[in-house]
């Protein structure tokens, strides 16, 4: 979906329009953003500052006519997201690698929110972070969803799925085997589908759309 690899089959529709991102750059242009499972190896440049990491997805918006980054704009962007996401410590020049896991995750999310996405795909959003940070991340995702952003959350933690998601799609061996509206669904229901369910041949109209 994010243009990292070519899809084997199927189609992607965004607001009813078929899209086919062939690169991550094109995916971002179309309004998609992707927070990977491993923030340390895929989401952040650990040796760079919070400021540099937060600006990575929108560098083209921060340059002047000579294509040089305007550091004042970059700093303002960083300070804005440090405040909005309550990144601690609030030190724009601090290396990302020196932050706690929860604050590192906030920086990765902030980096993509800076691109003003229509759809945020987030893989294992609270992997390796403490309970307090998990609560903050879940609250942030809920606020983004309520503001109109589509959130696709991929998680192996069933309690997280049940507490955060409105709609649950179950995958087994690369195929869709179940779909639930999160109203009275239990972990047992999901596991039964994941372990025993047959592939879903078709979803309702819009079922595979964001």
Beta strands, then each sheet from edge to edge (+ up, - down):
strand 1: 12-14
strand 2: 17-19
strand 3: 32-35
strand 4: 119-123
strand 5: 150-154
strand 6: 167-172
strand 7: 175-181
sheet 1: 1+ 2-
sheet 2: 3+ 4+ 5+
sheet 3: 6+ 7-
end
